[in-house]
């Protein structure tokens, strides 16, 4: 089962490596990892997307919670939440037909073309993983994908409940 963990921790050197180390020690794969400071510069928020055995993940969560730098850990998948990812993708647009098709698909997925070269369009798209995967598949059927990069998942709980100290 896919899980999204949100971790609030002190913004200190080595904090991230200790958390990632716990996943590594248990041979647990991290699908995506995003880290950024919060509204309080002394705190960071890590969002980890992972999947695998629930029992092993439960042990990792317990061990992460015991780390000194960790303030709070929340499994967002167990509650109502919003998740997004950013995709930047370069596609080949050699002629008028392919340029029109790239624009059409980008509009359908509510993306935007952020750079235009002689034969390359760079498209920006945000959404959940399923939306981005569908866009990549659709675009790949219509034109050649030159390069793509994804930010990894970020998530936040819906409503007034916040991940705070």
C-alpha positions as CSV (number, residue, x, y, z in Angstrom):
1,X,0.0,0.0,0.0
2,X,1.2,3.5,-0.9
3,X,1.8,5.8,2.1
4,X,2.5,9.5,2.5
5,X,4.3,10.5,5.7
6,X,4.6,14.1,6.9
7,X,7.4,14.7,9.4
8,X,8.0,17.9,11.3
9,X,11.5,18.2,12.7
10,X,14.1,20.6,13.9
11,X,16.1,22.2,11.0
12,X,19.5,20.7,12.0
13,X,22.3,19.2,10.0
14,X,22.1,15.4,9.9
15,X,18.3,15.2,10.7
16,X,17.4,14.1,7.2
17,X,20.1,11.5,7.0
18,X,19.0,9.9,10.3
19,X,15.5,9.5,9.0
20,X,16.5,8.2,5.6
21,X,18.9,5.8,7.4
22,X,16.0,4.2,9.2
23,X,14.4,3.4,5.9
24,X,17.7,2.1,4.5
25,X,18.4,-0.1,7.5
26,X,15.0,-1.9,6.9
27,X,15.6,-2.1,3.1
28,X,12.4,0.0,2.7
29,X,12.2,2.0,-0.5
30,X,11.4,5.7,-0.6
31,X,9.5,6.6,-3.8
32,X,9.9,10.4,-3.3
33,X,11.3,12.7,-0.7
34,X,10.8,16.4,-0.3
35,X,12.2,18.7,2.4
36,X,11.7,22.4,3.0
37,X,11.7,24.8,5.9
38,X,8.3,25.7,7.3
39,X,6.8,29.1,8.3
40,X,9.1,28.7,11.4
41,X,12.7,28.8,10.0
42,X,13.9,26.5,12.9
43,X,11.7,23.7,11.6
44,X,11.6,21.6,8.4
45,X,8.9,19.4,7.0
46,X,9.7,16.2,5.2
47,X,7.2,14.5,3.0
48,X,8.0,10.8,2.2
49,X,6.0,8.7,-0.3
50,X,6.7,5.0,0.1
51,X,5.0,1.7,-0.3
52,X,5.4,-1.7,1.1
53,X,4.6,-3.9,4.1
54,X,2.5,-2.1,6.7
55,X,4.1,-3.9,9.6
56,X,7.6,-2.8,8.6
57,X,6.5,0.8,8.0
58,X,4.8,0.9,11.4
59,X,8.2,0.0,13.0
60,X,10.0,2.7,10.9
61,X,7.4,5.3,12.0
62,X,7.9,4.3,15.7
63,X,11.7,4.6,15.3
64,X,11.5,7.9,13.5
65,X,9.2,9.2,16.3
66,X,12.0,8.4,18.8
67,X,14.6,10.5,17.1
68,X,15.5,13.6,19.1
69,X,15.1,16.0,16.1
70,X,11.6,14.7,15.2
71,X,8.7,16.7,16.6
72,X,5.8,15.0,15.0
73,X,5.1,12.4,12.3
74,X,1.7,11.9,10.6
75,X,0.5,9.3,8.1
76,X,-1.5,11.5,5.6
77,X,-2.9,8.5,3.8
78,X,-5.1,7.6,6.8
79,X,-6.9,11.0,6.7
80,X,-8.4,13.3,4.2
81,X,-5.5,15.2,2.5
82,X,-4.4,17.0,-0.6
83,X,-1.2,15.9,-2.4
84,X,0.6,17.5,-5.3
85,X,3.6,16.9,-7.4
86,X,5.4,19.1,-10.0
87,X,6.4,17.8,-13.4
88,X,8.7,19.6,-15.9
89,X,8.9,17.8,-19.2
90,X,10.6,18.6,-22.5
91,X,8.9,17.3,-25.6
92,X,9.8,17.4,-29.3
93,X,7.6,19.7,-31.3
94,X,9.1,19.7,-34.8
95,X,6.2,20.8,-36.9
96,X,2.9,22.6,-36.6
97,X,0.9,19.5,-36.1
98,X,3.0,18.3,-33.2
99,X,3.1,21.8,-31.6
100,X,-0.7,22.0,-31.8
101,X,-1.0,18.5,-30.3
102,X,1.4,19.4,-27.4
103,X,-0.6,22.6,-26.7
104,X,-3.9,20.7,-26.8
105,X,-2.8,17.9,-24.4
106,X,-1.2,20.5,-22.1
107,X,-4.5,22.5,-22.0
108,X,-6.6,19.3,-21.3
109,X,-4.4,18.5,-18.3
110,X,-4.4,22.1,-17.2
111,X,-0.6,22.5,-17.6
112,X,1.3,25.4,-19.0
113,X,4.1,25.7,-21.6
114,X,6.9,27.5,-19.8
115,X,9.6,27.5,-22.5
116,X,9.6,27.3,-26.3
117,X,12.6,26.5,-28.3
118,X,13.0,25.8,-32.1
119,X,11.9,22.2,-31.7
120,X,11.5,21.7,-27.9
121,X,8.6,22.7,-25.7
122,X,8.9,22.6,-21.9
123,X,5.7,21.9,-20.1
124,X,4.9,22.4,-16.4
125,X,2.2,20.4,-14.7
126,X,1.0,19.9,-11.1
127,X,-1.3,17.3,-9.7
128,X,-1.3,13.9,-8.0
129,X,0.9,11.1,-9.3
130,X,-1.9,9.5,-11.3
131,X,-2.5,12.7,-13.2
132,X,1.2,13.2,-14.0
133,X,1.5,9.6,-15.1
134,X,-1.5,9.9,-17.4
135,X,0.0,13.1,-18.9
136,X,3.3,11.4,-19.5
137,X,1.7,8.4,-21.2
138,X,-0.6,10.6,-23.3
139,X,2.3,12.9,-24.4
140,X,4.5,9.9,-25.1
141,X,1.9,8.5,-27.5
142,X,1.8,11.8,-29.4
143,X,5.4,13.0,-29.5
144,X,8.9,12.2,-28.3
145,X,9.7,13.0,-24.7
146,X,13.2,14.4,-24.4
147,X,13.5,14.7,-20.7
148,X,11.4,14.9,-17.6
149,X,11.8,15.7,-13.9
150,X,9.4,15.4,-11.0
151,X,9.5,17.1,-7.6
152,X,8.1,14.3,-5.5
153,X,5.0,14.3,-3.5
154,X,4.0,17.0,-1.0
155,X,0.9,16.7,1.0
156,X,-1.2,18.5,3.6
157,X,-4.1,17.4,5.7
158,X,-7.5,18.9,4.8
159,X,-9.3,21.1,7.3
160,X,-8.1,22.9,10.3
161,X,-5.9,20.2,11.8
162,X,-2.2,21.2,11.3
163,X,1.1,19.4,11.8
164,X,2.5,21.7,14.5
165,X,4.6,21.6,17.6
